[in-house]
Amino acid sequence: MGQTFSISAIIAAVLRRFWLIVAVTVIGSAAAVMYALSRPAVYEATAVIQIEMAQVEENLAVPGAQRSNAVETRLKLIEQKLMSRDSLIEVIEKFDLFAGDAAMSMAQKVGLLRGAATIQELIDAEQAWRPDVQPSGLIITVRMGDAQLAADVANDLLSRVLVEGKSRRASRAERTLAFFEGEEARVSAAIAEAEQKLADYKTLNQASLPENLVSQQGQLTRLKDNQLDIERKLLDLQTNADRLRTEDLNRQTTLLRQQKLLLEERISILAAALTAAPEVQRQLSAMERELTQLQDELSVVTTRRAEAAMNRQLESQNQFERFEVLETAIVPEYPVSSGRRKLAMMGGMASLMLALGLALGLEFMNARVRTAAQLEKELDIRPVVVIPNLDRQKGRRRRRLAWITGLLALIAGASALMKGRVLDLVDMLNVFRRTSRAQRG
């Protein structure tokens, strides 16, 4: 005959197995509490750094760069440097962290420390939507099983952030100034080389320079006129050859021909110079453009170098944004691990559910008819009379008394165990055994 699954039947089953439910719940809860207490405590130490705004706004090498983005990038770089493997190994070796487990490798220790230490930026919630919002501080949080060790590690990370922030700003200013000084020297040398190259080219092509073209053209015209005069004189000598002596004629003719050769040579030189003038002008224009570009670059580099020098001066006087210690980490007095409470509560709830399931399972596995109402519902027969089982009720009372005594002993034993009084727990168990034997007797 099966059991009827109704609300009243379930309530009756729970009431009949009440002490079993209580016992399983108490035992499971006590076990959960002891397990939660056996978990190591976790202490949290916090250090806070305040970021002071720059008193004098800097103008870095990149014109128009957003100041807040530079600060945020710098904070990210500092955080990456602190959480790097080498930096964490230094902290582990300095404080001898995780020394209790000899089998743990250095990579595992680095992973544990990365999980235990966090660096969080402080940003105004009302301004968080803005892309140019600037963090107002940093929170360094360290969680460890030892309170003093957590505070020491947090303060060590705090000092590392301060040192890294100052050194990064100083090194950046020095690198920026050194870069522009190097660029200034390089551009100056390039300008000197370009000027020397331009001067040499002008010297080599002086006859073809644009400023000499007019004079060269006039000189070429005069030389051609002289050439015509010499040719005319030669013609006159040939015409009057019979009037002159042979020696005078030969001498004058030779002299005029030599002059004509000199004129022709000079005319060819001037003609070549005038022909090369367009190419010379093109080359000069290219050299002058290059020189102008180098001079403009030198002007920009000189301005940037002056700004970099001013930035270094500001950095030396601590006028940029700087990290100020707002709160150092102190030794926490109480653990912050909420895992114990959660474990104990979850263990208690699981124990209660297990007890209810066990009670209902045992109850519905038993197919007996317990009450007149159950008989009438199952067989549709109304009983004439119900005779109570007095002996069974007496046994039930004895079992209830035994359950109560056992539960009290379990509660006292769990309390004694949690307090470390093992001898008291043994005495309580002996009393419980003697009480049970007396009731059975």
Secondary structure, 3 states (H helix, E strand, C coil): CCCCCCHHHHHHHHHHCHHHHHHHHHHHHHHHHHHHHHCCCCEEEEEEEEEECCCCCCCCCCCCCCHHHHHHHHHHHHHHHHCCHHHHHHHHHHHCCCCCCCCCCHHHHHHHHHHHEEEEEECCHHHCCCCCCCCCEEEEEEEECCHHHHHHHHHHHHHHHHHHHHHHHHHHHHHHHHHHHHHHHHHHHHHHHHHHHHHHHHHHCHHHCHHHHHHHHHHHHHHHHHHHHHHHHHHHHHHCHHHCCHHHHHHHHHHHHHHHHHHHHHHHHHHHHHHHHHHHHHHHHHHHHHHHHHHHHHHHHHHHHHHHHHHHHHHHCCCCCEEEEEECCCCCCCCCCCHHHHHHHHHHHHHHHHHHHHHHHHHHHCCCCCCHHHHHHHHCCCCCCCCCCHHHHHHHHHHHHHHHHHHHHHHHHHHHHHHCCHHHHHHHHHHHHHHHHHHHC
